[in-house]
Amino acid sequence: MSGVDGWLSTAVGRHPVLGGVTVLYVAAWTVFGIATGTGQVYTYLVWMVCAVGLVMYVDGRVRFSTHALALLSIVGFCHMAGGNLYFGGVVLYEQVWLGFIRYDHLIHAFGLGAPGWPYGRRHAGCWLPMRVSEL
């Protein structure tokens, strides 16, 4: 197969449960956002469709590990939650804890670091520790 059919069917065929869970939470957060009148629900929907499409395309070519894909799916869930949930009249994405820790910074740090961890551990000669105690 070539073109869109090739990478799309490869990505879907490799991880049908993970893909199904991701589609389910994107749909659920979108419905929640529409029902509650969240202002950015469509922005997050477009972002997630593009991000999932990009991950599927790249996965069809390089074959991410299941761990990396699961972590990316968790990051996507956290993005959707951050844009749809309000606490004390402030969207979760704008929450600040202890005066300097922001929800969006935590999610972006996790999103950039955690999915790369299995790859870095495998391809960096195993010099990356798996436990904090090994640091």
N, C-alpha and C positions, 0 to 999 in steps of 0.2 A: 504494500500500500504506500501511497505517497500523498503529499499535501496534507490538508486538514484531516482527512479520514485517518491517516496513519498515526499522527501524534495523538489525536483525540481518542481513537479507539484503544491505543496503547495505554494512555493514562487512565482511562475509565476501566479498562480490563484489568489493570494491575491492582487497583485499590477501590473496588466498587463500594465497600462498606464505608470507608473513609470519605469517598466522594458523596455518597448518599447522606451521611451525617452532615457534611458541609452544606450541601444543598438544602437540607432540612432546617439547619439553624439560620441560614441566610433568609429563607422564606419566612421562618417564624419571626425573626427580628424585623423583617420588612413589614409583615402584617401588624406586629406590635407597634412599630413606629407610625404606621398609617392610622391605626386605631387610636393611638394616644396623641396624634398630631405633632410628633417629633419633627422639627424643622429640617433636619438633615438626613432623613431616612432615604431619600432618593440619591443623595450624594454617596452615602455608604453603600447603597445597592449597586450603583455604577462602579464604585471602587472595588467592591468584592467580586463582581462579575469579571472585571478586567484582571484583578489579581489572580483569581482562580484560573482564568484562561491562560494567563502568562505562566503560572506554575504548572498547569497541565502541559503546555507546549514544551517548556524546558524539561519537565519530567519525561516526556516522550522521547527526548533526545539524550538526556544524561542519566535518567533513572535515579531519582532521589531515593534515599532510604525511607522505609516506612516511618521510622522515628522522626526524621526531618519533616516529612509531610504531615504527620500527626501534630507536631509542634507548630507548624505553619497554620494548620486548621484551628488550633487553640488560639493563636494570635488573631486569626480572623474573627473568631467568636468574641474575643475581648474587644476588638475594634467595633464590632456591631453593638456590643453591650455599652461600650464607652460613649457611643453616639446616640443611644436610645434611652438610657436610664438617667433619671434625675434624682438627686438627693439634696434636700434643702434648697430646692429651686435652682440648683447648678447641675449641668450635665456632668456625668461621671468623667468625661475626658478633661474637664477643667477643674476637677477636684485636686486640692493641695493638702497633703498631710504633713504634719510636723513643720509646717511653714516653708518647706522647700521640695518635698517629694510629690511629684505630679503623676497622676495615673497614666497620662499619655507617655511620659518619659519611661515609666516602668514597662509599658507594653512595647514601646519601640526598642528598648534595650533587650528585652526578652526576645522580641521578634527578629532582631538582627543577630543575636548571639546564639540562642538555643538551637535553631535549626542547623546552624553551621557546626555545632559541636560534634555530632557524630562524624561528619565529613573530615573536620580538622583532626580529630582523634585518629581516624583511620589513615589519613594521607600525610600526616606530619611526623611520621616515624614514631607515633605513640608517645611523644614527649608531652602531650597535653594530659594533665591528670583528670581522672574521672570523678574524684571526690575532692571536696574543699579541703579535707584534712591532708591531702597530698600536695597542696600548694606550697 
